[in-house]
Amino acid sequence: MLDKNDQVIARLGKLDKLREMGLEPYPHQFKRTHHSQELKDNKEALLKTEESISFAGRVVRFNRKGKMCFMHLKDRYGRLQVVAAANILEDNYDVVRLIDLGDFIGVEGQMMETQSGEYSVKATKVMMLSKAVRPLPIPKEIIDEDGNKTVFHEFKDVDTRYRQRYTDMALNDDVRDVFIKRSKIMQSIREYLIEKNFIEVETPTLQPIYGGANARPFTTHHNAADMTLFLRVAPELYLKRCIVGGMEKVFEFSKNFRNEGMDRTHSPEFTGLEFYEAYADYNDMMVHFENIYERACIAANGTTKVNYQDKEIDFKVPWPRLTMVEAIEKYSGLKVESMTDEAIAEELAQRGVKLDGIWSRGRAILELFECTAEAHLIQPVIIKDMPKESTPLCKTHRIDPDLIEQFEPYANGWELGNAYTELNDPLRQRALLEEQETRGRGGEDETHPMDESFLHALESGLPPTGGVGFGIDRMIMLLTNQQTIRDVQLFPLMKPE
């Protein structure tokens, strides 16, 4: 039920008056000839020819002076002034008298310059396109005699902004610009992969067995089939089935769901990208990854450089490569390869780190990397050659059997993605998934479940394959200088008010 405060009641009264005048305040369509940027770009020609134009937008400012009204209309591309004069509009000026801030209106007329030199639309007709019965909290600016500006009623409350993203974007251009950049970034990625002959596919969101990442899933129930299903944590195992089927190069932008905590860089629902290429390995994937990031940064900012929270980060390719043990030694001085298990365990204990489940050297090295090196990885770098305990889906390193051919790219101290030379030995894959089940029973919180359907696909033959997965939201944060993941998600999950 509409809560009717004084402003809402006043607007509803104006709505009734428009209908009494025989006007439809919510018409089906309005034919625009130009948006605001086109009007600005063609200023000289439009002033010279006095061509008739039609323009529309939301009223974000107006000032009535006698029988004149000066309004600013805002569309996707910016704002432009409209001058509405009673002697030109005649009876149509009655519509102007019923306009409020936040209304969408359309105008017809010609372009002009006011006495103050402001490029404006001289309206010959004004139409109500959508009467806003709820006022927007449009800020008001007051400038004192000394030129100091004070802004009142700014729409800045973070919780309200996330809940009312439509209002947030309507009032804050910088917020809307983030999501326009998001679209450009995703388009640049898609264009790159298509140029490289990848095929875009779609895989199931509801899965009988979750997999592809060490994560806790959301569980649901299919009533008609009377079966438990999981929201996907990653599309990896289905995309590999596509490679088995002969598609050779595939990618997917997917909505993934992980039933875990929420913080500045994590959300239970997020957008991921994964792509897989037959006859390639993790070295090929490194090149793809850094090329995608460089192109995405240029799409968003026009340059390979971005300023993130006062740190300049340059994504120009190529990025340096470090093995995980090289990174640990570089930033802590610890030579892991010559340390005993006991020495590594003691080092972790001194740093307040305790492993859950069954202790292993590889998992300890992973933890040691996180607490010694990650925070130092500000400029883009690729960390490669992880301990074999890192994941059960990756091929053993071709030189060192204690390692796997996995890499994780980093920037700003964040892990940006994950990539492998994919494991394609079905017998080895089965043994590793069985080990995951054992580790899960041993107390590890997040392990891969057994997936017989996926193993059946591998047994049918998976060629040598390289694969990459990464979070789009974290990428958008980094490339648009946003501090939290909610700032790059249009409608983030919110707890009930």
Secondary structure, DSSP 8 states (H G I E B T S, - for coil): -----HHHHHHHHHHHHHHHTT--SS-S----S--HHHHHHTHHHHHHH---EEEEEEEEEEEEETTEEEEEEEETTEEEEEEEEHHHHGGGHHHHTT--TT-EEEEEEEEEE-TT--EEEEEEEEEEEE--SS-----EEEE-TT--EEEES----HHHHHHTHHHHHHH-HHHHHHHHHHHHHHHHHHHHHHHTT-EE----SEESS--SSS----EEEETTTTEEEEE-S-SHHHHHHHHHTT--EEEEEEEEE--S--BTTB-SEEEEEEEEEET--HHHHHHHHHHHHHHHHHHHHSSSEEEETTEEEE--S---EEEHHHHHHHHH---GGGS-HHHHHHHHHHTT----SS--HHHHHHHHHHHHTGGG--S-EEEEEEEGGG-SSB-B-SS-TTEEEEEEEEETTEE-EEEEEB---HHHHHHHHHHHHHHHHTT-SS-----HHHHHHHHT---SEEEEEEEHHHHHHHHHT-SSGGGGSSS------
